[in-house]
């Protein structure tokens, strides 16, 4: 079995190496080693204290947070259950009782 990666477009196992590039002989797709390494890296979300966060975790807010477009504030210690991790600047999608759906930055929460 080959140690070369499968084609990301065609998923062909018959990958050829051409210098610093990989080539799929079935669809002629070319890609670089850096693209393969970027796919292999998995994003890890961490809270303010370095604990790893996962989908479905419960977290607590560690700082009073102003709600954009409102005069309301999410108070320190507010717990949120069943978070969903997303890509982007605000990387936690959740629902607060009384506020509704909201996105938070992981740097302002701690794992409960």
C-alpha positions as CSV (number, residue, x, y, z in Angstrom):
1,X,0.0,0.0,0.0
2,X,1.3,3.5,-0.9
3,X,2.1,6.0,1.8
4,X,1.1,8.8,-0.6
5,X,-2.2,10.7,0.2
6,X,-5.3,10.0,-1.8
7,X,-6.6,12.6,-4.3
8,X,-8.7,15.2,-2.5
9,X,-11.0,15.6,-5.5
10,X,-11.4,12.1,-6.9
11,X,-10.4,10.2,-3.8
12,X,-8.2,8.0,-6.0
13,X,-5.6,5.9,-4.2
14,X,-3.4,5.9,-7.3
15,X,-1.5,9.1,-6.5
16,X,1.8,10.0,-8.2
17,X,4.6,12.2,-6.9
18,X,6.0,14.9,-9.1
19,X,8.7,16.8,-7.3
20,X,7.0,18.8,-4.6
21,X,3.5,18.2,-6.0
22,X,1.1,15.2,-6.0
23,X,-0.8,14.3,-9.1
24,X,-3.9,12.1,-9.6
25,X,-3.6,10.0,-12.8
26,X,-7.3,9.6,-13.0
27,X,-8.5,13.2,-12.9
28,X,-5.1,15.1,-13.4
29,X,-5.7,17.1,-10.2
30,X,-2.4,18.5,-8.7
31,X,-1.9,19.6,-5.1
32,X,1.0,20.4,-2.9
33,X,2.4,18.9,0.3
34,X,1.3,22.0,2.3
35,X,-2.3,21.4,1.3
36,X,-2.1,17.8,2.6
37,X,-0.5,19.0,5.9
38,X,-3.2,21.7,6.3
39,X,-6.0,19.1,5.9
40,X,-4.3,16.8,8.5
41,X,-4.3,19.6,11.1
42,X,-7.4,19.6,13.2
43,X,-8.5,22.8,14.9
44,X,-8.6,22.6,18.7
45,X,-10.8,25.1,20.6
46,X,-9.7,26.1,24.1
47,X,-11.3,28.1,26.8
48,X,-9.7,31.0,28.7
49,X,-7.8,28.5,30.9
50,X,-6.5,26.2,28.2
51,X,-9.1,23.4,28.6
52,X,-10.1,21.8,25.4
53,X,-13.7,22.5,24.3
54,X,-16.0,20.1,22.4
55,X,-19.4,20.3,20.9
56,X,-22.1,19.7,23.5
57,X,-20.0,21.0,26.4
58,X,-21.3,23.4,29.1
59,X,-19.4,26.6,29.7
60,X,-19.6,29.6,32.1
61,X,-19.0,33.2,31.1
62,X,-15.9,34.7,33.0
63,X,-16.5,38.4,32.2
64,X,-19.6,40.6,31.8
65,X,-20.3,40.8,28.1
66,X,-22.3,43.6,26.5
67,X,-24.9,42.3,24.0
68,X,-24.4,44.1,20.7
69,X,-27.4,46.1,19.6
70,X,-29.0,46.0,23.1
71,X,-28.5,47.6,26.5
72,X,-28.4,44.1,28.1
73,X,-25.4,42.4,29.6
74,X,-24.5,38.7,30.0
75,X,-23.3,38.6,33.6
76,X,-20.2,36.8,34.8
77,X,-21.0,33.2,35.9
78,X,-23.8,32.7,33.4
79,X,-23.8,29.1,32.3
80,X,-24.5,27.9,28.8
81,X,-25.3,24.3,28.0
82,X,-24.8,22.4,24.7
83,X,-22.4,24.7,22.9
84,X,-21.6,24.3,19.2
85,X,-18.1,25.1,18.0
86,X,-17.8,27.0,14.7
87,X,-15.0,28.5,12.6
88,X,-14.5,32.3,12.8
89,X,-13.7,35.0,15.3
90,X,-16.6,34.2,17.5
91,X,-16.1,30.5,17.7
92,X,-18.9,29.3,20.0
93,X,-22.6,29.2,18.9
94,X,-25.0,28.9,21.8
95,X,-28.4,29.9,23.3
96,X,-28.8,31.9,26.5
97,X,-32.0,31.8,28.4
98,X,-33.6,35.3,28.1
99,X,-31.2,36.4,25.3
100,X,-31.7,33.7,22.6
101,X,-29.1,32.6,20.1
102,X,-25.6,34.2,20.3
103,X,-22.0,33.7,19.4
104,X,-19.2,34.0,21.9
105,X,-15.4,34.1,21.7
106,X,-13.8,31.1,23.5
107,X,-11.4,33.4,25.4
108,X,-14.4,34.7,27.5
109,X,-15.6,31.3,28.8
110,X,-14.4,28.5,31.0
111,X,-15.4,24.8,30.8
112,X,-18.1,24.0,33.4
